[in-house]
Amino acid sequence: MKPRTCWRKGAILLQTLVMSVILSMIAVMVVKWVFSRYIIANRVQQSARNTAISTGYAMSNSSTWAIPSNASTIVNGKSVSFTQTSGGTFRRFSTTVTDNF
């Protein structure tokens, strides 16, 4: 009977090893999913913040600009450049925001 008890111990050890590998793979997939969601949320937040910065600056200074015009400045450590064109009765603003590292 001794060989059979050793076989049971080996089977239990193998089952434990397989379950730990499966659980660690699931944990890695969950962590990757959480990080990807965080990165997406961070990019959306940065985009909204950059749009708010550039729009606020353009609205506060556009009355002094001639049409068409270009302007660039640094706002909150970000380089912001604007292009303003006139299409009939409407003004169009094109903004570009880049981080300064």
C-alpha positions as CSV (number, residue, x, y, z in Angstrom):
1,M,0.0,0.0,0.0
2,K,2.9,2.3,0.3
3,P,3.2,3.1,-3.4
4,R,-0.5,4.1,-3.4
5,T,-0.1,6.7,-0.6
6,C,2.9,8.3,-2.4
7,W,0.8,8.4,-5.6
8,R,-2.0,10.3,-3.7
9,K,0.5,12.8,-2.3
10,G,1.9,13.4,-5.8
11,A,-1.6,13.8,-7.2
12,I,-2.6,16.3,-4.5
13,L,0.7,18.2,-5.1
14,L,0.1,18.3,-8.9
15,Q,-3.5,19.5,-8.4
16,T,-2.2,22.2,-6.0
17,L,0.4,23.3,-8.5
18,V,-2.1,23.4,-11.4
19,M,-4.6,25.4,-9.4
20,S,-1.9,27.9,-8.3
21,V,-0.8,28.4,-11.9
22,I,-4.4,29.0,-13.0
23,L,-5.1,31.4,-10.2
24,S,-1.9,33.4,-10.9
25,M,-2.8,33.6,-14.6
26,I,-6.3,34.9,-13.7
27,A,-4.7,37.5,-11.3
28,V,-2.3,38.7,-14.0
29,M,-5.2,39.1,-16.5
30,V,-7.2,41.1,-13.9
31,V,-4.2,43.4,-13.1
32,K,-3.7,44.0,-16.9
33,W,-7.4,44.8,-17.3
34,V,-7.3,47.3,-14.3
35,F,-4.1,49.0,-15.6
36,S,-5.6,49.3,-19.1
37,R,-8.7,50.9,-17.7
38,Y,-6.6,53.3,-15.7
39,I,-4.5,54.3,-18.7
40,I,-7.7,54.9,-20.8
41,A,-9.2,57.0,-18.0
42,N,-6.0,59.0,-17.5
43,R,-5.8,59.8,-21.3
44,V,-9.4,61.0,-21.4
45,Q,-8.8,63.2,-18.3
46,Q,-5.6,64.7,-19.8
47,S,-7.4,65.3,-23.1
48,A,-10.3,67.1,-21.3
49,R,-7.9,69.1,-19.2
50,N,-5.9,70.2,-22.2
51,T,-9.0,71.1,-24.1
52,A,-10.3,73.2,-21.2
53,I,-6.9,75.0,-20.8
54,S,-6.6,75.8,-24.5
55,T,-10.3,76.9,-24.9
56,G,-10.1,79.1,-21.8
57,Y,-6.9,80.8,-23.0
58,A,-8.3,81.2,-26.5
59,M,-11.6,82.7,-25.3
60,S,-9.9,85.1,-22.9
61,N,-7.4,86.4,-25.6
62,S,-9.2,85.9,-28.9
63,S,-10.7,89.4,-28.9
64,T,-7.2,90.9,-29.2
65,W,-6.2,88.6,-32.1
66,A,-6.5,89.6,-35.7
67,I,-8.2,87.2,-38.1
68,P,-6.6,85.0,-39.4
69,S,-3.9,84.7,-36.7
70,N,-1.6,82.3,-35.0
71,A,-0.6,82.3,-31.4
72,S,1.4,80.2,-29.0
73,T,2.0,80.3,-25.3
74,I,2.8,78.2,-22.3
75,V,-0.1,77.5,-19.9
76,N,0.4,75.4,-16.8
77,G,3.7,73.9,-18.1
78,K,2.1,73.0,-21.4
79,S,2.9,74.5,-24.8
80,V,-0.4,75.6,-26.4
81,S,-0.6,76.8,-30.0
82,F,-3.7,78.3,-31.7
83,T,-4.7,78.9,-35.3
84,Q,-7.7,81.1,-35.8
85,T,-9.5,81.3,-39.2
86,S,-12.6,83.1,-40.3
87,G,-15.2,81.3,-42.3
88,G,-17.9,83.9,-43.0
89,T,-19.6,84.8,-39.8
90,F,-17.9,82.1,-37.7
91,R,-14.4,81.9,-36.2
92,R,-12.7,78.6,-36.1
93,F,-10.0,77.7,-33.6
94,S,-7.5,74.9,-34.0
95,T,-5.5,74.2,-30.9
96,T,-2.6,71.9,-30.2
97,V,-1.4,71.2,-26.6
98,T,1.9,69.4,-25.9
99,D,3.6,68.6,-22.6
100,N,6.9,70.2,-21.8
101,F,9.1,67.7,-20.0
